[in-house]
Amino acid sequence: MSSVQQGKPKIIAIANQKGGVGKTTTTLNLAAAFAEVGHRVLIMDLDPQGNASTGLGSGADGREFTTYDVLVGEILEDRFVIKTDVENLFLVPSTTDLSSADIELANTKNRSHLLRTVLTNSDLSQYDYILFDCPPSLNVLTVNALIAADALIIPLQSEFFALEGLSQLLMSVREVRSLGNPGLRIEGVVLTMFDGRNRLSLQVEEDARENLGELVFKTVIPRNVRISEAPSFSMPVLSYDSRSKGAKAYRALAQEILARRTQSS
């Protein structure tokens, strides 16, 4: 496997201020798909609900350190990172304490740049990818993720009003670029919970591709029971049912992202 240039990992935020669109599912399974082909991946769970953490077997009682410790620290310390049961996949878990971050960090200098500063000061050479699972809001945690990230992936549920709110997120991207991360780019939009037999899913896909063009990944993530079941067994769908349609779709998405990056480098 080729190493990341100059030992710096690619940092990707998975975000959409709407809830229930598949952010955590996409974070977990995209990370697992990268890890499966030999990349070392770190997930940072920035969502106070902590679903990415529980989805990888990190129970709330066992989280000695969390992403909050990262935000208020100076570097990403090894003790903050958990090795998961998935080979090459690591985690900094979340906690409900993060829900008060907006208030607790209100008077902190450069509070939107905390995560970027910590990661800039840290030795990240052991990782090829860092993925942020963002909360379903445009709060201080999401802004920190966007300012620290190289790229943004937006999951878009194949449901009515799917494109609503997307303009607000894109506006936030422009603001983040002006706030200190001019290089932030949109990696792509991925359609989730897609049902090709459903006229609504097909219409959402058509509208998305018409409005967003090549930003929309060719790969769509199907509505798949195995994807839904996997978190209750504390594993990505690639581990839970490697041959399921959901697992195959996330592998295809990972390969599409890797191919795009190869073409752009």
PyMOL commands that set and color helices and strands:
alter all, ss='L'
color gray80, all
select helices_A, chain A and resi 5-7+23-36+51-54+60-62+67-71+78-80+96-104+111-120+140-148+166-179+199-215+225-233+237-240+245-264
alter helices_A, ss='H'
color red, helices_A
select strands_A, chain A and resi 10-14+41-45+82-83+89-92+129-133+151-157+185-192
alter strands_A, ss='S'
color yellow, strands_A
deselect
rebuild
show_as cartoon
